[in-house]
Amino acid sequence: MFSQVVQLIEGTVSVAATAQRWVAFWSPVIETPLLLAPVLALGSVLTLALLTGIAAASLTLLIIALVALHVLLTDVLGISIEIDA
């Protein structure tokens, strides 16, 4: 009976340590005041959304440029592009 209680306590401490490591991993690197932490989190999320939008726009422009290059090479200059796999 006593060994089961000790195993239960050890398991609980192990889970708590794992949870503490996860929380420490996702917490801010710098110490922030309690009232400033939500603003910092919101700013981080908005920055991430902005950078994601910039990346998506860049990918879109790359695809448009490649399509324009393909049309220019095939229809205007008459160069055939073939890829044998």
Secondary structure, 3 states (H helix, E strand, C coil): CHHHHHHHHHHHHHHHHHHHHHHHHHCCCCCCCCCCHHHHHHHHHHHHHHHHHHHHHHHHHHHHHHHHHHHHHHHHCCCCCCCCC
